[in-house]
Amino acid sequence: MRDRELDIVTPDGAMNTFVTHPEEDGPFPVVLLLMDAPGRREELSDMARRLGAGGYYVMLPNLYYRRVRDFAPTPERRSEMIAHMNSLTNAMVCDDARALLAHTVQDPEAGSGPAGCVGYCMSGPFAFALAAAIPQRIAAAASFHGVRLCTEALDSPHLTAHEVRGELYFGCAETDEWAPAEMVEALDAHLASVGLRYRIETYPGTVHGFVFPQRPTAYHQAGAERHWERLFSLFRRRL
């Protein structure tokens, strides 16, 4: 694998971004991997590498770049983490994604065709929103234990779902206080009424954060491996 750290220029500053892709046989389809609330860390870089090894040009941006270049979460910094998380909006991340995709035009290792995105926890709605905001490019979007997917907020991503042209996948924890069953059911009903190509799947025996190996109280190995299977299957179909 070939790893790089890049500063992607946006109207709001320099977005430090980890990029990884195979060494040979490019160009590769672009995939945006959007971080969860604890921010960019080696655990997510390893996940980017695993995804990239499947034949993708994976970009992992620091979505907190407007406030901090590096953030190391600790129990004592939880309130700071929440403030960073709440500073983001769907529109801001969509602008960031446009900057990321624009950068790939100048990299011969990055493909120019359909792109994908995947978001975890706080970034689940961001991936959903991207599929609607950039429909000409985002052909596949996935959310795992995503929050705020279908709410009464004026910018809830379900409100623009009719703009999506690609395929959506939602992997939900069986028990998740941040994404209750009622929200998932409302999302399902709305997407069905819009007529999209989508799948919502609940992972038995899981809780919020089940894909992350370094969360021992949440990690669920079988669920995490199923998440990889579903993600690779989605991207093979659409990218």
C-alpha positions in Angstrom: 0.0 0.0 0.0 1.1 3.6 -0.6 0.2 6.0 2.2 0.4 9.8 2.1 -0.6 12.8 4.2 -1.9 15.7 2.2 -3.3 19.1 2.9 -6.4 19.6 0.8 -7.2 23.3 0.3 -10.8 24.3 1.0 -12.4 27.7 1.3 -12.1 27.3 5.1 -8.4 26.2 5.3 -6.1 23.2 4.9 -7.9 19.9 5.5 -5.2 17.4 6.6 -6.1 14.1 4.9 -4.7 10.6 5.0 -4.7 8.9 1.5 -4.0 5.3 0.8 -4.2 3.0 -2.2 -2.5 0.0 -3.8 1.0 0.4 -5.3 0.1 -1.1 -8.7 -2.6 -1.3 -11.3 -4.2 2.1 -10.8 -6.1 4.3 -11.2 -8.5 3.3 -8.5 -12.1 4.3 -7.7 -12.2 7.0 -5.1 -13.7 6.3 -1.7 -14.2 8.9 1.1 -13.9 7.4 4.6 -15.5 9.8 7.0 -14.4 9.7 10.7 -16.5 9.2 13.7 -16.6 11.7 16.6 -13.2 10.7 18.3 -11.6 11.9 15.1 -8.7 10.8 12.9 -6.5 8.2 14.5 -4.4 5.1 13.5 -7.4 2.8 14.0 -9.2 4.6 11.2 -6.0 4.7 9.1 -5.9 0.9 9.4 -9.5 0.7 8.3 -8.7 2.9 5.3 -5.8 0.6 4.4 -8.0 -2.5 4.6 -10.5 -0.8 2.3 -7.8 0.5 0.0 -6.2 -3.0 -0.3 -9.4 -4.0 -2.1 -8.5 -1.8 -5.0 -9.6 1.7 -3.9 -8.1 5.2 -3.5 -9.2 6.0 0.0 -9.3 9.5 1.5 -9.6 10.0 5.3 -10.0 13.7 6.0 -9.8 15.4 9.4 -13.2 17.0 9.4 -12.3 19.0 12.5 -9.6 21.0 10.6 -11.5 24.2 11.0 -11.0 24.0 14.7 -8.0 21.7 15.3 -5.4 20.0 13.2 -5.0 17.0 15.5 -7.4 15.8 18.2 -6.6 12.9 20.6 -9.7 12.0 22.6 -9.5 11.2 26.2 -12.3 10.9 28.9 -11.3 14.3 30.1 -11.7 15.8 26.7 -15.2 14.5 26.0 -16.8 17.9 26.2 -14.3 19.2 23.7 -15.0 16.3 21.4 -18.7 17.0 21.5 -18.1 20.6 20.7 -16.0 19.6 17.7 -18.7 17.2 16.6 -21.5 19.7 17.0 -19.6 22.3 15.0 -20.1 20.3 11.8 -23.0 20.4 9.4 -24.0 18.4 6.5 -23.4 21.3 4.2 -19.9 21.9 5.5 -18.9 18.2 5.0 -20.4 18.3 1.5 -18.2 21.3 0.7 -15.2 19.3 2.1 -16.1 16.3 -0.1 -16.2 18.5 -3.2 -12.7 19.7 -2.3 -11.5 16.2 -1.9 -12.9 15.0 -5.2 -11.5 18.1 -6.9 -8.1 17.2 -5.7 -8.3 13.7 -7.1 -8.4 15.2 -10.6 -4.7 16.0 -10.4 -3.7 12.5 -9.1 -3.2 9.9 -11.8 -3.7 7.1 -9.2 -7.3 8.3 -8.6 -10.1 7.2 -10.9 -12.4 9.8 -12.4 -15.5 7.6 -12.5 -18.1 6.7 -9.8 -17.0 7.3 -6.3 -18.1 6.0 -2.9 -18.3 7.2 0.7 -18.8 5.6 4.1 -19.5 7.2 7.4 -19.5 6.0 10.9 -21.5 7.3 13.9 -21.6 11.1 13.5 -20.6 10.8 9.8 -23.4 8.4 8.9 -25.6 11.4 8.0 -22.7 13.0 6.2 -22.3 10.1 3.8 -26.1 10.1 3.3 -26.1 13.8 2.5 -23.1 13.5 0.1 -25.0 11.0 -2.0 -27.7 13.6 -2.5 -25.5 16.7 -2.8 -23.0 15.1 -5.4 -25.3 12.6 -7.2 -23.3 12.9 -10.4 -20.3 11.4 -8.7 -21.3 9.5 -5.5 -22.6 6.2 -6.7 -22.5 4.3 -3.4 -22.9 5.6 0.2 -22.8 3.6 3.4 -23.6 4.5 7.0 -22.7 2.3 10.0 -24.3 2.9 13.3 -25.1 6.4 11.9 -26.9 9.0 14.0 -29.3 11.8 12.9 -30.3 10.0 9.7 -34.0 10.9 9.9 -34.9 13.7 12.3 -36.9 16.9 12.5 -33.9 19.1 11.8 -34.1 21.3 8.8 -31.0 19.8 7.3 -31.9 16.1 8.1 -30.3 14.1 5.2 -33.5 12.2 4.5 -35.1 15.4 3.2 -32.9 15.4 0.2 -32.9 11.6 -0.4 -34.9 12.1 -3.6 -31.8 13.6 -5.1 -29.8 10.4 -4.7 -29.0 8.5 -7.9 -26.7 5.9 -6.4 -27.2 3.0 -3.9 -27.5 3.5 -0.1 -26.7 1.1 2.7 -27.4 1.5 6.4 -25.9 -0.9 8.9 -27.5 -0.4 12.3 -26.7 -1.7 15.7 -29.4 -3.8 17.4 -29.2 -1.6 20.5 -28.2 2.0 19.9 -29.4 4.9 22.1 -28.0 7.3 19.5 -29.9 5.7 16.6 -33.1 4.3 18.1 -35.3 1.8 16.3 -38.0 4.4 15.8 -35.6 6.6 13.8 -34.5 3.6 11.7 -38.1 2.7 11.0 -39.0 6.2 10.0 -36.0 6.3 7.7 -37.0 3.0 6.1 -40.6 4.3 5.5 -39.3 7.5 3.9 -36.8 5.9 1.6 -39.4 3.3 0.5 -41.7 6.2 -0.4 -39.0 7.9 -2.4 -38.2 4.7 -4.4 -34.5 4.5 -3.9 -32.1 1.6 -4.2 -31.2 1.0 -0.6 -30.9 -1.5 2.2 -31.2 -1.1 5.9 -29.8 -4.0 8.0 -29.8 -4.5 11.8 -26.8 -6.4 13.1 -27.9 -8.8 15.9 -26.2 -8.6 19.2 -24.5 -5.3 18.5 -24.3 -1.8 20.1 -23.3 1.6 18.9 -19.6 1.5 17.7 -19.5 -2.2 17.0 -17.2 -2.0 14.0 -14.2 -0.6 16.0 -11.7 -3.1 17.4 -10.3 -0.6 19.9 -13.7 -0.2 21.6 -13.7 -3.3 23.7 -17.1 -2.7 25.3 -18.7 -2.2 21.9 -16.7 -4.2 19.4 -18.5 -7.2 17.9 -16.2 -9.2 15.7 -18.9 -11.0 13.6 -20.7 -7.7 13.1 -17.5 -5.9 12.1 -16.6 -8.6 9.6 -20.1 -8.5 8.1 -19.7 -4.7 7.8 -16.6 -5.2 5.7 -18.4 -7.8 3.6 -21.3 -5.5 2.9 -19.1 -2.5 2.2 -16.9 -4.4 -0.3 -20.0 -5.8 -2.0 -21.6 -2.4 -2.3 -18.5 -0.9 -3.8 -17.9 -3.8 -6.2 -21.4 -3.3 -7.6 -21.4 0.4 -8.0 -17.8 1.7 -8.5 
